[in-house]
Amino acid sequence: MKLLRQQLFGQPRDIGRLAALCVAAATFAGVPTPAAASPVTRPSCASPGAGDCSLAWAARQSGIYVGTAISNSMTPLEQADTLAHFTAFTTENAFKWSETEPTKGSFNWGVTDALVDFAQSHGLRLRAHNIFWHRMQTPAWVKAEVDAAADPKAKLKQLMTDRINSVMGRYRGRVAVWDVVNEPLALFGSGWDTADSLLTPANFFYTTAGEGYLDDAFNAARAADPKAKLFLNETVWNPAIGDPKADFLLALVQRLRQRKVPIDGVGLQMHAMFGAKEPMFSGSTSKLAAYMNALARTGVKVEITELDVSLPQTLAAFGRKWSNTTDAQALAMQASVFQRTVRACAQVAACTGVTVWGMRDNNTWLDRFGPTAGLAPHRPLLLDGTGARKPAYNSVRDALLERCPLRGRQKTPCSTPWPAAS
Ligand code: XIL
């Protein structure tokens, strides 16, 4: 390559001369030379068009989708909150196997139809979550059929293909992103879930078919809905290079890409709760951004997909050092965790979206879910119970606006430098 370049252009220093000659010739001929990119001013809440300075406004400025989670109910209040604050949403439960097909062959399409219609009619980007998740909300009949089959691997593949064709086929072309596989890895530690434990069953997809079940899932998903983006979604408590689970996920994604498995993106859930390290999640912005960039180098997009941050006072139950904080201090710490997380997305060109797992504090899965309900109220979201914006709301909005210039790719320098990595 170096030889070829030298043959074509001579020594490197000649390239500079050649370029100078070209510019001189172009100027002489009256052809304008391209102006140096002038810095773009970052938008702020004072920018024209900022209006109520909502998250949705900041999302449109930054080119980063900002989503919420809508469960099956989709109350009028949830609809109003979604339209006021977000540009995207994820289906919190409606697409899970237990919801779409609780008994074999009998499908519930009412809720999913309504959610897909709602997204389309309001121009919201829809992340349909999820197709395969061994840990929860896979109806018992699936594993029972696999276990009873003479050839369990073939049976599993057939059931997976049937589900993909029925669900993804039905909404082909109407869903932006599918979480094709959710949480394939062990909850804690590193590697696969190969045995049942108190918190989670073994990954029977993996124990039946090995890693190849991911290949089967993504290949069939691509065929069923060719234009949709296909994601693998995972919970990584410490999303940083060097963390065993984070490294295992990165290596897995590398293998999938090397095998030409059609995976378009990786979702990092980012529930900051049990298992997360201080301060609530241990990662700094720079570590998270570096990890996201490492994933992106394999050729995938990345997103933060299920962000919520339990209030530090809640975690005080674990004897953490912030047990005596005032409410205002706790809300500020929470805002800081949100901001440091979203800031990483703003700094990584391949990060296409941030989704917060819910809207108002009085309606969060953490207050209802068995292992976390005992610590309610978690107050982990961006709006309080009355719908008022919390400090975290503003911190997320401001972090989004750090993606500069407008519309996604950092081709032009910003007029203000990146904030120091924290
Ligand atoms: C949760 C929902 O929020 C709850 O309503 C449901 O009871 C259990 O699942 N990781 C995921 C999500 O990928 O699907 C989970 O959602 C939260 C953890």
Boltz pocket constraint, residues with backbone or C-beta under 6 A from the ligand:
constraints:
  - pocket:
      binder: B
      contacts: [[A, 71], [A, 92], [A, 93], [A, 136], [A, 182], [A, 183], [A, 269], [A, 306], [A, 365], [A, 369]]
      max_distance: 6.0
